[in-house]
Amino acid sequence: MSVVDRPAARRPVAPTAAVALAYGVVLRQLLGRGRIIGLSALALIAPVSGWALGSADASLDDAVNLVAGIGLGLVLPVVALVFAGASIGDLREDKTLVYLWLRPIDRWPVVVGAALAAVTIAAPITIVPVVVAALLTGAGNGIVAGTLVATIVGLVGYVGVFTLFGVWLKRFIVWGLAYILIWEGFIAQAGAGVARVALRKYTRSILVDRTGADLDLADFPLAVGVIVPVVVAVVALAVASWRLGSQDVD
Amino acid sequence: MSELPPPTLATAAVPIEPLTGMLVVDHVSKFFGSVVAVSDVTFAIDEGVTALLGPNGAGKSTLFRMLCGLTPPSRGAVSVLGADPRNDREVRGRISLVPQQDALFDHLSASDFLELAARGHGVVDHAGAAARALHVVDLADVGAKPVGQFSKGMRQRVKVAAALVNDPEVLILDEPLTGLDPVQRRHMIALFHRLGDEGRCVVVSSHVLDEVARIGSRVLVIAQGRLIARGDYRDLRELMDDRAHRIRVGCSDPRRLAAALVERGVAAGVSVDGHQVMVDTLDADAFGRSIADLAVELGVRLTEVHPLDDDLESVFRYLVEGR
């Protein structure tokens, strides 16, 4: 007779079950009260700014600039960075990743489950305040719809990229902030060529497409603005899965 | 590497028996940059309990990480149940690791943590497997409590329980007795032996010699990344007992005690330092038996009897350097 009374009957873990397993673990790991409160406070900047602009009877271009700058350029990527980077990055750093890594499951369901958990938490903290900000500017329905689409697409793209950062890089927050503030916020503003490799250009293009506003570095058609960030996310998650399987785990 | 006894200088490992077994390590080295964590280690072990003995930083955890596939060898090959644990998904379901680190999912209850492990292994009755494993480590009563509220010893037992839910054929335990009280240690060691008796390959690391004495008669000794000896624990113990021992004795009249120790042949050599006598003896047991009686006879008050070299480092030094 076995020490544990009877041998455990086992069957291969289905990919969907593995995704659900990783999703549940990571979701609960990410639900730290301090992190959520802090990022929610940051996200409040967007609706407060929208309300201030709306009170001043600003133009459509001003409203789009505000949403693109504060909402899509700051709140969205920073919140996505913190949650997506931490989704696997925190497990790696606190050495609990071993409890997922050693299971007889593929790597990609772990990465996909983690990314879905990050989206689940980041979505309400980004989409709601940014869309409310657009609404409060009083610049019409076009900006609200455009902001909604751009935020969702941008969230998918940023979560994919920053999940990869969390898997690969030890100081994923520092590298992520460098990407957001230095690459997207500064270098990518230098010209259309460089801007192509910044997710911000695609979310801005969606906004411009839906509003007709005049915004620099936002000249992609809607389809490109939507498809490229999604493709980037898929590729980033694929690379993250490969990396998770090939790296050392403590 | 030496088969015990006698100790020999560490040289390139030359396997005596053919490399077959549930767990095979074949000329494995691991480098982290310029640091050599494991150097040309070769062994094969089969069912039963094997103790991996070595001081902190000897390379035990790195070796275990390679056995589980958590890191690849820089050179050589590791085979567990005939497969490469790093690349073979199926074989990972037949191995369990109790990692050295204390990290757990602290927000989960012990039951949830074990169910998570069971589900990850595809165990059909994951709740039942979790409950049975908790029972084995005497934590059934606190299964609903978050592991974040557990003591270090309880967390160790949760990790052991989590390693049992998939009914593993190979069980690798990295310092699993750390933080356990003596009763729990006995209980856990008995559990390891039962698991070994069931035909599982159980490998337990420790840096505490007395623990190893109870863990298993089969011992692998690792130091500075090299496998320096392997064999039966009793041979290792004899090696320790055969060599000269140095013991510090604190007392009220060290000169008188030192003279008597030499005169009675209990000590091979003595030196006096303040209120202490440094004693070199070839028979530590005889010394231990006679020192108290001798002190009483001489009217000398003993304040301390402390062996200075009855530790792992001195054993390793002896095995590696013969001194």
Boltz contact constraints between the chains, C-beta under 6 A:
constraints:
  - contact:
      token1: [A, 3]
      token2: [B, 136]
      max_distance: 6.0
  - contact:
      token1: [A, 3]
      token2: [B, 194]
      max_distance: 6.0
  - contact:
      token1: [A, 3]
      token2: [B, 195]
      max_distance: 6.0
  - contact:
      token1: [A, 4]
      token2: [B, 132]
      max_distance: 6.0
  - contact:
      token1: [A, 4]
      token2: [B, 133]
      max_distance: 6.0
  - contact:
      token1: [A, 4]
      token2: [B, 136]
      max_distance: 6.0
  - contact:
      token1: [A, 4]
      token2: [B, 164]
      max_distance: 6.0
  - contact:
      token1: [A, 5]
      token2: [B, 132]
      max_distance: 6.0
  - contact:
      token1: [A, 7]
      token2: [B, 167]
      max_distance: 6.0
  - contact:
      token1: [A, 8]
      token2: [B, 123]
      max_distance: 6.0
  - contact:
      token1: [A, 8]
      token2: [B, 129]
      max_distance: 6.0
  - contact:
      token1: [A, 8]
      token2: [B, 166]
      max_distance: 6.0
  - contact:
      token1: [A, 8]
      token2: [B, 167]
      max_distance: 6.0
  - contact:
      token1: [A, 9]
      token2: [B, 124]
      max_distance: 6.0
  - contact:
      token1: [A, 10]
      token2: [B, 121]
      max_distance: 6.0
  - contact:
      token1: [A, 10]
      token2: [B, 122]
      max_distance: 6.0
  - contact:
      token1: [A, 10]
      token2: [B, 123]
      max_distance: 6.0
  - contact:
      token1: [A, 11]
      token2: [B, 122]
      max_distance: 6.0
  - contact:
      token1: [A, 12]
      token2: [B, 122]
      max_distance: 6.0
  - contact:
      token1: [A, 13]
      token2: [B, 122]
      max_distance: 6.0
  - contact:
      token1: [A, 21]
      token2: [B, 119]
      max_distance: 6.0
  - contact:
      token1: [A, 21]
      token2: [B, 120]
      max_distance: 6.0
  - contact:
      token1: [A, 28]
      token2: [B, 107]
      max_distance: 6.0
  - contact:
      token1: [A, 94]
      token2: [B, 103]
      max_distance: 6.0
  - contact:
      token1: [A, 95]
      token2: [B, 101]
      max_distance: 6.0
  - contact:
      token1: [A, 95]
      token2: [B, 103]
      max_distance: 6.0
  - contact:
      token1: [A, 96]
      token2: [B, 103]
      max_distance: 6.0
  - contact:
      token1: [A, 96]
      token2: [B, 105]
      max_distance: 6.0
  - contact:
      token1: [A, 98]
      token2: [B, 99]
      max_distance: 6.0
  - contact:
      token1: [A, 102]
      token2: [B, 92]
      max_distance: 6.0
  - contact:
      token1: [A, 102]
      token2: [B, 97]
      max_distance: 6.0
  - contact:
      token1: [A, 103]
      token2: [B, 120]
      max_distance: 6.0
  - contact:
      token1: [A, 104]
      token2: [B, 89]
      max_distance: 6.0
  - contact:
      token1: [A, 104]
      token2: [B, 92]
      max_distance: 6.0
  - contact:
      token1: [A, 104]
      token2: [B, 93]
      max_distance: 6.0
  - contact:
      token1: [A, 248]
      token2: [B, 71]
      max_distance: 6.0
  - contact:
      token1: [A, 249]
      token2: [B, 70]
      max_distance: 6.0
